[in-house]
Structures are given as C-alpha cells and as structure tokens.
Amino acid sequence: MADPGRSTLPLPDYDHLPIGGLGSRVRSLTSDQVEEVLAYERSHADRRPVTELLTSRLEQLRAGAEPTSGDPGAMRPETGARRTGSPVSPATSPEPMSPPPHGTPDQRGKPKGDRT
C-alpha cells in the first residue's frame, strides 16, 4: 500500500492522538482504513504498541468483526476543558520550615570540646 498523507488519514489529527485513546477510535474503522493508518504508522513513527494494536484490530476485522459505533473525529480527551491556575492556595500550603543546620531537631550537636 502506498504511503498515505497525514491529511488523508481516516483519523483526524492522528499524529497527536494519545496511544491510550487510539484503541476506541480504531474500532469504528473499516479494514481498509485500518490498513491505511497502519501503513502510515509503519512509515513514520513505527511505534510498536500502536502497530500491535492496529495489526490486532485488522486481524479481528478479517476474522469477521464489524466496525462498531464511534466517532473517529470525537474530541480528544486532552483538548477538553482545562484547569487553569494552581489548586494550591495560601490556606492549603504547609508552614515554611527550615531544616536544622546539623543533626535532627531533637538531637542537638555537641561542641567539639565535649567529645570523647
């Protein structure tokens, strides 16, 4: 199969999809579409977990599995509502603490003259 271009892939923005969410997205693809994505993956990043996932799905489709419902163009989880700012506030911050210069707070250092 010829090397497909990024813009012709059946999964929009494929290069930026997280591997964890790829499995659910490829379930909606036909065997021809999975072959196209697999050819693109092998000729570009060739990530082993991704090629194994795509190869496994292709074998399932060839064995009679049908594409399931799903939207390959669905919003990616990483582009959802993002939190801004830090959840830490002065009310939830710990009290500042300076470590002792030597020893532990309950065991003070001994002056040199008292050593035996």
C-alpha distances in whole Angstrom, upper triangle without the diagonal:
4,7,8,12,15,16,14,13,15,18,20,21,18,19,23,23,25,23,26,25,22,22,24,22,19,21,21,17,15,13,10,12,12,8,8,11,10,7,10,12,11,11,14,17,16,19,19,21,18,15,18,19,15,15,18,18,15,17,20,18,17,21,22,22,22,21,24,26,26,25,22,24,27,29,28,31,31,32,35,39,39,43,44,47,48,50,53,56,59,60,58,58,60,63,63,64,65,64,68,68,69,69,68,70,73,73,75,75,78,80,80,84,84,81,83
4,6,9,13,14,12,12,15,17,19,19,18,18,22,22,25,24,27,26,22,23,25,22,20,23,22,18,17,16,12,13,14,11,9,11,11,8,9,12,11,10,13,16,16,19,20,22,19,17,20,20,17,17,21,20,17,20,23,21,20,24,25,25,25,23,26,28,27,25,22,23,27,29,28,31,31,31,34,38,38,42,43,46,48,49,52,55,58,60,57,57,59,62,62,63,64,64,67,68,68,69,68,70,72,73,74,74,78,79,80,83,83,81,83
4,7,9,12,10,10,14,15,16,16,15,15,18,19,22,21,24,23,20,22,24,21,19,22,21,18,18,16,13,13,13,11,8,9,10,6,6,9,9,7,9,13,13,16,18,20,17,15,19,19,16,17,20,20,18,21,23,21,21,25,26,26,25,23,26,27,25,24,20,21,25,26,25,28,28,28,31,35,35,39,40,43,44,46,48,52,55,56,54,54,56,59,58,59,60,60,64,64,65,65,65,67,69,70,71,71,74,76,76,80,80,78,79
4,7,8,7,7,10,12,13,14,12,13,17,17,20,20,23,22,18,20,22,18,17,20,19,16,16,15,12,11,12,10,7,8,10,7,6,10,11,9,10,14,14,17,19,20,17,16,19,19,16,17,20,19,17,21,22,21,21,25,25,24,23,21,24,24,23,21,17,18,22,23,22,25,25,26,29,32,33,36,38,41,42,44,47,50,53,54,52,52,54,57,57,59,60,60,63,64,65,65,65,66,69,70,71,71,74,76,76,80,80,78,80
4,5,5,7,11,12,12,12,11,11,15,16,19,20,23,21,19,21,22,19,18,21,20,17,18,18,15,13,14,13,10,10,12,10,8,11,13,11,11,14,15,18,20,21,18,17,21,20,18,20,23,21,20,24,25,23,24,28,28,27,26,23,25,25,23,21,17,17,21,22,21,24,24,23,27,30,31,34,35,38,40,42,45,48,51,52,50,50,53,56,55,57,58,58,62,62,63,64,63,65,67,68,70,70,73,75,75,79,79,77,79
4,6,6,9,9,9,8,8,8,11,13,16,17,20,18,16,19,20,16,16,19,19,16,18,18,16,13,14,14,10,9,12,11,8,10,13,11,10,12,14,16,19,20,16,17,20,19,17,19,22,20,20,24,25,23,25,28,28,26,25,22,24,23,21,18,15,14,18,18,17,21,20,20,23,26,27,30,32,34,36,38,41,44,47,49,46,47,49,52,52,53,54,55,58,59,60,61,60,62,64,65,66,67,70,72,72,76,76,74,76
4,6,9,9,8,8,9,11,13,14,18,19,22,20,17,20,21,17,17,20,18,16,18,19,16,13,15,16,12,11,15,14,11,14,16,15,14,16,18,20,23,23,19,20,23,22,19,22,24,22,21,25,26,24,26,29,29,27,25,22,23,23,20,17,14,13,17,17,17,21,21,20,23,26,27,30,32,35,37,39,42,44,48,49,47,48,50,53,53,55,56,57,60,61,62,63,62,63,66,67,69,69,73,74,75,79,79,77,79
4,6,9,9,10,10,12,15,16,19,20,22,20,17,19,20,16,15,18,16,14,15,16,13,10,13,13,9,10,13,12,10,13,16,15,15,17,18,20,22,22,19,19,22,20,17,20,22,20,19,23,24,21,23,26,26,24,22,19,21,21,19,16,13,13,17,18,19,22,22,22,25,28,29,33,34,38,40,41,44,47,50,52,50,50,53,56,56,58,59,59,63,64,65,66,65,66,68,70,71,71,75,77,77,81,81,79,81
4,5,7,8,7,10,13,13,16,16,19,16,14,16,16,13,12,15,13,11,12,13,11,8,10,10,7,6,10,10,8,11,14,13,13,15,16,17,19,19,15,15,18,17,14,16,19,17,16,20,20,18,20,23,23,21,20,17,18,18,16,14,11,11,15,16,16,20,20,20,23,26,27,31,33,36,38,39,42,45,49,50,47,48,50,54,54,55,57,57,61,62,63,63,62,63,66,67,68,69,72,74,75,79,78,77,79
4,6,9,8,12,14,13,16,16,18,15,12,14,14,10,9,12,10,8,10,11,10,6,8,10,8,7,11,12,11,13,16,16,16,17,18,18,20,19,16,16,18,16,13,16,18,15,15,18,18,16,18,21,21,19,17,13,15,15,13,11,7,9,12,15,15,18,20,19,21,25,27,30,32,36,37,38,42,45,48,49,47,48,50,53,54,56,57,58,61,62,63,64,62,63,66,67,69,70,73,75,76,80,79,77,79
4,6,5,9,10,9,12,13,15,12,9,12,11,8,8,11,10,9,12,13,13,9,10,12,10,8,12,13,11,12,16,16,15,16,17,17,19,17,14,15,17,15,13,16,17,15,15,19,19,17,20,23,22,20,18,14,15,14,12,9,6,7,10,11,11,15,16,16,18,22,23,27,29,32,34,35,38,41,44,45,43,44,46,50,50,52,53,54,58,59,60,60,59,60,62,64,65,66,70,72,72,76,76,74,76
4,5,9,9,9,13,14,16,13,12,15,14,10,12,15,13,12,15,17,16,12,13,16,13,11,14,16,13,14,18,18,16,16,18,18,21,20,16,18,20,18,16,20,21,19,19,23,23,21,24,26,26,23,21,17,18,17,14,10,7,6,9,10,10,14,14,14,16,20,21,25,27,30,32,33,36,39,43,44,42,42,45,48,49,50,52,53,57,58,59,59,58,59,62,63,65,65,69,71,72,75,75,73,76
4,6,6,7,11,13,15,13,12,15,15,12,13,17,16,15,18,19,18,15,15,17,14,12,15,16,13,13,17,16,14,14,17,16,19,18,15,17,20,18,17,20,22,20,21,24,24,23,26,28,28,25,24,20,21,19,16,13,10,9,11,11,10,13,13,12,15,19,19,23,24,28,29,31,34,37,40,42,39,40,42,46,46,48,49,50,53,55,56,56,55,56,59,60,62,62,66,68,68,72,72,70,73
4,5,5,9,10,13,11,9,12,13,10,11,14,14,13,16,17,16,13,12,14,12,9,11,13,10,9,13,14,12,11,13,13,16,15,11,13,16,14,13,16,18,17,17,21,21,20,23,25,25,23,22,18,19,19,16,13,10,10,12,12,10,13,13,14,17,20,21,24,26,29,31,32,35,38,41,43,40,41,43,46,46,48,49,50,53,54,55,56,55,56,58,60,61,62,65,67,68,72,71,69,71
4,6,9,10,13,12,11,14,16,13,14,18,18,17,19,20,19,16,15,16,14,11,12,13,10,9,12,13,10,9,12,11,15,14,11,14,17,15,14,18,20,19,19,23,24,23,25,28,28,26,25,22,22,22,19,17,13,13,15,14,12,15,13,14,18,21,21,24,25,28,29,31,34,37,40,42,39,39,41,45,44,46,47,47,51,52,53,53,52,54,56,57,59,59,63,64,65,69,69,67,69
4,6,9,12,11,10,14,15,13,15,18,18,18,21,22,21,18,17,19,17,13,15,17,14,12,16,16,13,12,14,13,16,15,13,16,18,17,16,20,21,20,21,25,25,25,27,30,30,27,26,23,23,22,19,16,13,13,13,12,9,11,10,11,14,17,17,20,22,24,26,27,30,33,37,38,35,36,38,41,41,43,44,44,48,49,50,51,50,51,54,55,56,57,60,62,63,67,66,65,67
4,6,8,7,7,11,11,10,11,15,15,15,19,20,20,16,15,17,16,12,14,17,14,12,16,17,14,13,14,13,15,13,11,14,16,14,14,18,18,17,19,22,22,22,25,27,27,24,23,20,19,19,15,14,11,11,11,10,7,9,9,10,13,17,17,20,22,25,26,27,30,33,37,38,35,36,38,41,41,43,44,45,49,50,51,51,50,51,53,55,56,57,61,63,63,67,67,65,67
4,5,6,6,10,11,11,12,15,17,17,20,21,22,19,17,19,18,15,16,18,16,14,17,18,16,13,14,12,14,12,10,14,15,13,14,17,18,17,19,22,22,22,25,27,27,24,24,21,20,20,17,16,13,14,13,12,8,9,8,11,14,17,17,19,21,24,25,25,28,31,35,36,33,33,35,39,39,40,42,42,46,47,48,48,47,48,50,52,53,54,57,60,61,64,64,62,64
4,6,5,8,10,10,11,14,16,16,19,19,20,17,15,17,17,13,14,17,15,12,15,17,15,12,12,10,11,8,7,11,11,9,11,14,14,14,17,19,19,20,23,24,25,22,22,19,19,19,17,16,14,15,15,15,11,12,12,15,17,20,20,22,25,27,27,28,31,34,37,38,35,35,37,41,41,42,43,43,47,48,49,49,47,49,51,52,54,55,58,60,61,65,64,62,64
4,6,7,9,10,11,13,16,17,20,20,22,19,17,19,20,16,16,20,18,16,18,21,19,16,16,13,13,10,10,13,13,10,13,16,15,15,18,20,19,20,23,24,24,21,21,19,18,18,16,16,14,16,14,14,11,10,11,15,16,19,19,21,24,26,26,26,29,33,36,36,33,34,36,39,40,41,43,42,46,48,48,48,46,47,49,51,53,54,57,60,61,64,63,61,63
4,6,6,7,9,11,13,14,18,19,20,17,15,18,18,15,16,19,18,16,19,21,19,17,17,15,16,12,11,14,14,11,13,16,15,14,17,19,18,19,22,23,23,20,19,16,15,15,12,12,10,12,11,11,8,8,10,13,14,17,18,21,23,26,27,27,30,33,37,37,34,35,37,41,41,43,45,45,49,50,51,51,49,50,52,54,56,57,60,63,64,67,66,65,66
4,6,5,6,9,11,11,15,15,17,14,11,15,15,11,12,16,14,12,15,18,16,15,15,13,13,11,8,11,12,9,9,13,13,11,14,16,16,16,19,21,21,18,17,14,14,14,12,12,9,12,11,12,10,11,13,15,16,20,21,24,26,29,30,30,33,37,40,40,38,38,40,44,44,46,48,48,51,53,53,53,52,53,55,56,58,59,63,65,66,69,69,67,69
4,5,5,7,10,11,14,14,16,14,11,14,15,12,13,17,16,14,17,20,19,17,16,14,14,11,9,11,11,7,8,11,10,9,12,14,13,14,17,18,18,15,15,12,12,13,11,12,11,14,13,15,13,14,16,18,19,22,23,26,29,32,32,32,35,38,42,42,39,40,42,46,46,47,49,49,53,54,55,54,53,54,56,57,59,60,64,66,67,71,70,68,69
4,6,5,8,10,13,15,17,14,13,16,17,14,15,19,18,17,20,22,21,20,19,17,18,14,12,15,14,11,11,14,13,11,14,16,14,14,18,19,18,14,14,11,9,10,8,9,9,12,11,12,11,12,15,17,17,21,22,25,28,31,32,31,35,38,41,41,39,40,42,46,47,48,50,50,54,56,56,56,54,55,57,58,61,62,65,68,69,72,71,70,71
4,5,6,8,11,13,15,12,10,14,14,12,13,17,16,15,18,20,19,18,18,17,18,15,12,14,15,11,11,14,14,11,13,16,15,14,18,19,18,15,14,10,10,9,7,7,5,8,8,11,10,12,15,16,17,20,22,25,28,31,32,32,36,39,42,43,40,41,43,47,48,49,51,52,55,57,57,57,56,57,59,60,62,63,67,69,70,74,73,71,73
4,5,5,8,10,11,9,7,11,11,9,11,14,14,13,16,18,18,17,17,16,16,14,11,12,12,9,8,11,11,8,10,13,12,11,14,16,15,13,12,8,9,10,9,9,7,11,12,14,14,16,18,19,20,24,26,29,31,35,35,36,39,42,46,46,43,44,46,50,50,52,54,54,57,59,59,59,58,59,61,62,64,65,69,71,72,76,75,73,74
4,6,8,10,12,11,9,13,14,12,14,17,17,17,19,22,22,21,20,19,19,16,14,14,14,11,10,12,11,7,10,12,10,9,13,14,13,10,9,6,6,8,7,9,9,13,13,16,15,17,20,21,22,25,27,30,33,36,37,37,40,43,47,47,44,45,47,51,52,53,55,55,59,61,61,61,59,60,62,64,66,67,70,73,74,77,76,74,76
4,7,10,12,9,9,13,14,13,15,18,18,18,20,23,23,22,22,21,21,19,16,17,17,14,12,15,14,10,12,14,12,11,14,16,14,11,9,5,5,6,5,7,7,10,11,15,15,17,20,21,21,25,27,30,33,37,38,38,41,44,48,48,45,47,49,53,54,55,57,58,61,63,63,63,61,62,64,66,68,69,73,75,76,80,79,77,79
4,7,8,6,6,10,10,10,12,14,15,15,18,20,20,20,20,19,20,18,15,15,16,13,11,13,13,9,10,13,12,9,12,15,14,11,9,6,8,9,9,9,8,11,13,17,17,19,22,22,23,27,29,32,35,38,40,40,43,46,50,50,48,49,51,55,55,57,59,59,62,64,64,64,63,64,66,68,69,70,74,76,77,81,80,78,80
4,5,5,6,9,10,11,12,14,15,16,18,20,21,22,21,21,21,20,17,16,17,14,11,13,13,10,9,12,11,8,10,13,11,10,8,6,9,11,12,13,12,15,17,20,21,23,25,26,27,31,33,36,39,42,43,44,47,50,54,54,51,52,55,58,59,60,62,62,66,67,68,67,66,67,69,71,73,73,77,79,80,84,83,81,82
4,5,5,6,9,10,10,12,14,15,16,18,20,21,19,20,19,19,16,14,15,13,10,10,11,8,6,9,9,6,7,11,10,10,9,9,12,15,15,16,14,18,20,23,23,25,27,28,29,33,35,38,41,44,45,45,48,52,55,56,53,54,56,59,60,61,63,63,66,67,68,67,66,68,69,71,73,73,77,79,80,83,83,80,82
4,5,5,6,9,10,11,12,14,15,17,19,20,19,20,20,20,17,15,17,15,12,12,14,11,9,12,13,10,10,14,14,13,12,11,15,17,17,17,15,17,20,23,23,26,28,28,30,34,35,39,41,44,46,46,49,53,56,57,54,55,57,60,61,62,64,64,67,68,69,69,68,69,71,72,74,75,78,80,81,85,84,82,83
4,5,5,6,9,10,11,12,14,16,17,18,17,18,19,18,15,14,16,14,10,12,14,11,9,13,14,11,13,16,16,14,13,11,14,15,14,14,11,14,17,20,19,22,24,24,26,30,32,35,37,41,42,43,46,49,53,53,51,51,54,57,57,59,60,61,64,65,66,66,65,66,68,70,71,72,75,78,78,82,81,79,81
4,5,5,6,9,10,10,12,14,15,16,15,15,15,15,11,10,12,10,7,8,10,8,6,10,11,9,11,14,14,13,12,10,13,15,14,14,12,15,17,20,19,21,23,24,26,30,31,34,37,40,41,41,44,48,51,52,49,50,52,55,56,57,58,58,62,63,63,63,62,64,66,67,69,69,73,75,76,79,78,76,78
4,6,5,6,9,10,10,12,14,15,14,15,15,16,13,10,12,12,8,8,11,10,7,10,12,11,11,15,16,15,15,14,17,19,18,18,15,18,21,23,22,25,26,27,29,33,34,37,39,42,43,44,47,50,54,55,52,52,54,58,58,59,60,60,63,64,65,65,64,65,68,69,70,71,74,76,77,80,80,78,79
4,5,5,6,9,10,11,12,14,13,15,16,17,13,12,14,14,10,11,14,13,11,14,16,14,15,18,19,18,17,15,18,19,18,17,14,16,19,21,21,24,25,25,28,31,32,36,38,41,42,43,46,49,53,54,51,51,54,57,57,58,59,60,63,64,64,65,64,65,68,69,70,71,74,76,76,80,80,78,79
4,5,5,6,9,10,11,12,11,12,14,14,10,9,12,11,8,10,13,11,11,14,15,14,16,19,19,18,17,15,17,18,17,16,12,14,17,19,18,20,21,22,24,28,29,32,34,37,38,40,42,46,49,50,47,48,50,53,53,54,56,56,59,60,61,61,60,61,64,65,67,67,70,72,73,77,76,74,76
4,5,5,6,9,10,11,9,10,11,12,8,6,9,9,6,7,11,10,9,12,14,14,15,18,19,18,18,16,19,20,19,19,15,18,20,22,20,22,23,24,27,31,31,34,36,39,40,41,44,47,50,51,48,49,50,54,54,55,56,56,59,60,60,60,59,61,63,64,66,66,70,72,72,76,75,73,75
4,5,5,6,9,11,9,12,13,14,11,9,12,13,10,10,14,14,12,15,17,16,17,20,21,21,21,19,22,23,22,21,18,20,22,24,22,25,25,26,29,33,33,37,38,41,42,43,46,49,53,54,51,51,53,56,56,57,58,58,61,62,62,62,62,63,66,66,68,68,71,73,74,77,77,75,76
4,6,5,6,8,8,11,13,14,11,10,14,14,11,13,16,15,14,18,20,19,19,23,24,23,22,20,22,23,21,20,16,18,20,22,20,23,23,24,27,30,30,34,35,38,39,41,43,46,50,51,48,48,50,54,53,54,55,55,59,59,60,60,60,61,64,65,66,66,69,71,72,75,75,73,75
4,6,5,6,5,7,10,11,8,7,11,11,9,11,14,14,14,17,19,18,19,22,24,22,22,20,22,23,21,20,16,18,20,21,19,21,21,22,25,29,29,32,34,36,37,38,41,44,47,49,46,46,47,51,50,51,52,52,55,56,57,57,56,58,60,61,63,63,66,68,68,72,72,70,71
4,6,6,4,8,9,11,9,7,11,12,10,11,14,15,14,17,19,19,20,22,24,23,24,22,24,26,24,24,20,22,24,25,23,25,24,26,29,32,32,35,37,39,40,41,44,47,50,51,49,48,50,53,52,53,54,54,57,57,58,58,57,59,62,62,64,64,67,69,69,73,72,70,72
4,7,6,10,12,15,13,11,15,16,14,15,18,19,17,20,22,22,22,25,27,26,26,25,27,28,26,25,21,23,25,26,24,26,25,27,30,33,33,36,37,40,41,42,45,48,51,53,50,49,51,54,53,54,55,55,58,58,59,59,59,61,63,64,65,65,68,70,70,74,73,71,73
4,6,9,12,14,12,11,15,16,14,16,19,19,19,22,24,24,24,27,29,27,27,25,27,28,26,24,20,21,23,24,21,23,22,24,27,30,30,33,34,36,37,39,41,44,48,49,46,46,48,51,50,51,51,51,55,55,55,56,56,58,60,61,62,62,65,67,67,71,71,68,70
4,6,9,11,9,10,13,14,13,15,18,19,19,21,23,24,25,27,29,27,27,25,26,27,25,24,20,21,23,23,20,22,20,22,25,29,28,31,32,34,34,36,38,42,45,46,43,43,44,47,47,48,48,48,51,52,52,53,52,54,57,57,58,58,62,63,64,67,67,65,67
4,6,9,8,7,10,12,11,12,15,16,16,18,21,21,22,24,26,25,26,24,25,27,25,24,21,22,24,24,21,23,22,24,27,31,30,33,34,36,37,38,40,44,47,48,45,45,46,49,49,49,50,49,53,53,53,54,53,55,57,58,60,59,63,65,65,68,68,66,67
4,6,5,6,9,10,11,12,14,16,16,18,20,21,22,24,26,24,25,23,24,26,24,23,20,22,23,23,20,21,20,23,25,29,28,30,32,34,34,35,37,41,44,45,42,42,43,46,46,46,47,46,50,50,50,51,50,52,54,55,56,56,60,62,62,66,65,63,64
4,5,5,6,9,10,10,12,14,15,16,18,20,21,22,25,23,24,23,24,26,24,24,21,24,24,25,22,22,22,25,27,31,30,32,34,36,36,37,39,43,46,46,43,43,44,47,47,47,48,47,50,51,51,51,50,52,54,55,57,57,60,62,62,66,65,63,64
4,6,5,6,9,10,11,12,14,15,17,18,20,21,23,21,22,21,21,23,21,22,19,21,22,22,19,20,20,23,25,28,28,30,32,34,34,34,37,40,43,44,41,41,42,45,45,46,47,46,49,50,50,50,49,51,53,54,56,56,59,61,62,65,65,62,64
4,5,5,6,8,10,11,12,14,15,17,18,20,21,19,20,18,19,21,19,19,16,18,19,20,17,18,18,21,23,27,27,29,31,34,34,35,37,41,44,45,41,42,43,46,46,47,48,48,51,52,52,52,51,53,55,56,58,58,62,64,64,68,67,65,67
4,5,5,6,8,10,10,12,14,15,16,18,20,19,20,18,20,22,21,21,18,20,22,23,20,22,22,24,27,30,30,33,35,37,38,38,41,44,48,48,45,45,47,50,50,51,52,51,54,55,55,55,54,56,58,59,61,61,64,67,67,71,70,68,69
4,6,5,6,9,10,10,12,14,15,16,19,17,19,18,19,22,21,22,19,22,23,24,22,22,23,26,28,31,31,34,36,38,38,39,41,45,48,48,45,45,47,50,50,51,52,51,54,55,55,55,54,56,57,58,60,61,64,66,67,70,69,67,68
4,6,5,6,9,10,11,12,14,15,17,15,16,15,16,18,17,18,16,19,19,21,18,19,21,23,25,28,29,31,34,36,36,37,39,43,46,47,43,44,45,49,49,50,51,51,54,55,55,55,54,55,57,58,60,61,64,67,67,71,70,68,69
4,5,5,6,9,10,11,12,14,16,14,15,13,15,17,16,17,14,18,19,21,19,20,22,24,25,29,30,33,35,38,38,39,41,45,48,49,46,46,48,51,52,53,54,54,57,58,58,58,57,59,60,62,64,64,67,70,70,74,73,71,72
4,5,5,6,9,10,10,12,15,14,15,15,17,20,19,20,18,21,22,24,23,24,25,27,29,33,33,36,39,41,42,42,45,48,52,52,49,49,51,54,54,55,56,56,59,60,60,60,59,60,62,63,65,66,69,71,72,75,74,72,73
4,5,5,6,9,10,11,13,11,14,13,15,18,18,20,18,22,22,24,23,24,25,28,29,32,33,36,39,41,41,41,44,48,51,51,48,48,50,53,54,55,56,55,59,60,60,59,58,60,61,62,65,65,68,71,71,75,74,72,73
4,5,5,6,9,10,11,9,10,10,12,15,15,16,15,18,19,22,20,22,24,26,27,31,32,35,37,40,41,41,43,47,50,51,47,48,50,54,54,55,57,56,60,61,61,61,59,61,62,64,66,67,70,73,73,77,76,73,75
4,5,5,6,9,10,9,11,11,13,16,17,18,16,20,21,24,23,25,26,28,30,33,34,37,40,43,43,44,47,50,54,54,51,52,53,57,57,58,60,59,63,64,64,63,62,64,66,67,69,70,73,75,76,79,78,76,78
4,5,5,6,9,9,11,12,15,18,19,21,20,23,24,27,26,27,29,31,32,36,37,40,43,45,46,46,49,52,56,56,52,53,55,58,59,60,61,60,64,65,65,64,63,65,66,67,70,70,74,76,76,80,79,77,78
4,5,5,7,5,8,10,12,16,17,19,18,22,23,25,25,26,28,30,31,34,36,39,42,44,45,45,47,51,54,54,51,52,54,57,58,59,61,60,63,65,65,64,63,64,66,67,69,70,74,76,77,80,79,77,78
4,5,5,4,6,8,11,14,16,18,17,20,22,25,24,26,28,30,31,34,36,39,42,45,46,46,49,52,56,55,53,54,55,59,60,61,63,62,66,67,67,67,65,67,68,70,72,73,76,79,79,83,82,80,81
4,5,7,9,11,14,18,19,21,20,24,25,28,28,30,32,33,34,38,40,43,45,48,49,49,52,55,59,59,56,57,58,62,63,64,65,65,68,70,69,69,68,69,71,72,74,75,78,81,81,85,84,81,83
4,6,9,12,15,18,20,23,22,26,27,30,29,31,33,35,36,39,41,44,47,49,50,49,52,56,59,59,56,57,59,62,63,64,66,65,68,70,70,69,67,69,70,72,74,75,78,81,81,85,84,81,82
4,6,10,12,16,18,21,21,24,25,29,28,30,33,34,35,38,40,43,46,49,50,49,52,56,59,59,56,57,59,63,64,65,66,66,69,71,71,70,69,70,72,73,75,76,80,82,83,87,85,83,84
4,7,9,13,15,18,18,21,22,25,25,27,29,31,31,35,36,39,43,46,46,46,49,52,56,55,52,54,55,59,60,61,63,63,66,68,68,67,66,67,69,70,72,73,77,80,80,84,83,80,82
4,6,10,12,15,15,19,20,23,23,25,28,29,29,33,35,38,41,44,45,45,48,51,55,54,52,53,55,59,60,61,63,63,67,69,69,68,66,68,69,71,73,74,78,80,81,85,84,82,83
4,7,9,11,12,15,16,19,20,22,25,25,26,29,32,35,38,41,42,42,45,48,52,52,49,50,53,56,57,59,61,61,64,66,66,66,64,65,67,69,71,72,76,78,79,83,82,80,81
4,6,10,11,14,14,18,18,20,23,24,24,27,29,32,36,39,40,39,43,46,49,49,46,48,50,54,55,57,59,59,63,65,65,64,63,64,65,67,69,71,74,77,78,81,80,78,80
4,7,10,12,12,15,17,18,21,22,21,24,27,30,33,37,38,37,41,44,48,47,45,47,49,53,54,56,58,59,62,64,65,64,62,63,65,67,69,70,74,77,78,81,80,79,80
4,6,9,8,12,13,15,18,18,18,21,24,27,30,33,35,34,38,41,44,44,42,44,46,50,51,53,55,56,59,61,62,62,60,60,62,64,66,68,71,74,75,79,78,76,78
4,5,5,9,11,13,16,16,16,19,22,25,28,32,33,33,37,40,43,43,41,43,45,49,50,52,54,55,59,61,61,61,60,60,62,64,66,67,71,73,75,78,77,76,78
4,6,9,10,13,15,15,16,19,22,25,28,31,33,33,37,39,43,44,41,43,45,49,49,51,53,54,58,59,60,60,59,59,62,63,65,66,70,72,73,77,76,74,76
4,6,8,12,14,12,14,17,20,23,26,29,31,32,35,38,42,42,40,41,44,48,48,50,52,53,57,59,60,60,58,59,61,63,65,66,70,72,73,76,76,74,77
4,6,9,12,11,11,14,17,20,23,27,28,29,32,35,39,39,37,38,41,45,46,48,50,51,55,57,58,58,56,56,59,61,62,64,67,70,71,75,74,72,75
4,6,8,7,7,11,13,17,19,23,25,25,29,31,35,36,34,35,38,41,42,45,47,48,52,53,55,55,53,53,56,58,59,61,64,67,68,72,71,70,72
4,5,6,7,11,12,16,18,22,23,24,27,30,34,34,32,33,36,39,40,42,44,45,49,50,52,52,50,51,53,55,57,58,61,64,65,68,68,66,69
4,5,6,9,10,13,16,19,20,21,24,27,31,31,29,30,32,36,37,39,41,42,46,48,49,49,47,47,50,52,53,55,58,61,62,66,65,63,66
4,6,8,8,11,14,17,18,19,22,25,29,30,27,28,31,34,35,37,39,40,43,45,46,47,45,46,48,50,51,53,56,58,60,63,63,61,64
4,7,8,11,13,17,19,20,23,26,29,30,28,29,32,36,36,39,41,42,46,47,49,49,48,48,51,53,54,55,59,61,62,66,65,64,66
4,6,10,12,16,18,18,22,24,28,29,27,28,31,35,36,38,40,42,46,47,49,49,47,47,50,52,54,55,59,61,62,66,65,64,67
4,7,9,13,15,16,19,21,25,25,24,26,29,32,33,36,38,40,44,46,48,48,46,46,48,51,52,53,57,59,61,64,64,63,66
4,6,10,12,13,16,19,22,23,21,23,26,29,30,33,35,37,40,42,44,45,43,43,45,47,49,50,54,56,58,61,60,60,62
4,7,8,9,13,15,19,19,18,19,22,26,27,29,32,34,38,40,41,42,40,40,42,45,46,47,51,53,55,58,58,57,60
4,7,9,12,13,17,18,17,18,22,24,25,28,30,32,36,38,40,41,39,39,42,44,45,46,50,52,54,57,56,56,59
4,7,9,10,13,15,14,15,18,21,21,25,27,29,33,35,37,38,36,35,38,41,41,43,47,48,50,54,53,53,56
4,5,8,11,13,11,11,15,18,18,21,24,26,30,32,34,35,33,32,35,37,38,40,43,45,47,51,50,50,52
4,6,10,11,9,10,14,17,18,21,24,26,30,32,34,34,32,31,34,36,38,39,43,45,47,51,50,49,52
4,7,8,6,6,10,13,14,17,20,23,26,29,31,31,29,28,30,33,34,36,40,42,44,47,46,46,49
4,5,5,6,10,12,14,17,20,23,26,29,31,32,29,28,31,33,34,36,40,42,44,47,47,47,50
4,5,5,8,9,11,15,18,21,24,27,29,30,27,26,28,31,32,34,38,39,42,45,44,44,48
4,6,8,10,13,16,19,22,25,28,30,31,28,26,28,31,32,35,38,40,43,46,45,45,48
4,7,9,12,15,19,21,24,27,29,29,26,25,27,30,31,33,37,39,42,45,44,44,47
4,7,9,12,15,17,21,24,26,26,23,22,25,27,28,30,34,36,39,42,41,41,44
4,6,9,12,14,17,21,22,22,20,18,21,24,25,27,31,33,35,38,37,37,40
4,6,10,13,15,18,21,21,18,16,19,22,22,25,28,30,33,36,35,35,38
4,7,10,13,16,18,19,17,15,18,21,21,23,26,28,31,34,33,33,36
4,6,9,12,14,15,13,12,15,17,17,19,23,25,27,30,29,30,33
4,6,9,11,13,12,11,14,16,15,16,20,22,24,27,27,27,30
4,6,8,9,8,8,12,13,13,14,17,19,22,25,24,24,27
4,5,7,7,6,10,10,9,10,14,16,18,21,20,20,24
4,7,9,9,12,12,10,9,13,14,16,19,19,19,22
4,7,9,11,9,8,7,10,12,14,17,17,16,19
4,7,8,6,6,6,10,13,14,17,16,15,18
4,5,5,7,9,12,15,17,20,18,18,21
4,6,7,10,13,16,19,21,19,20,22
4,6,10,13,16,19,21,18,19,21
4,7,9,13,15,17,15,15,17
4,7,10,13,15,13,13,16
4,7,9,12,10,11,14
4,6,8,7,7,11
4,6,6,7,11
4,6,6,9
4,6,8
4,7
4
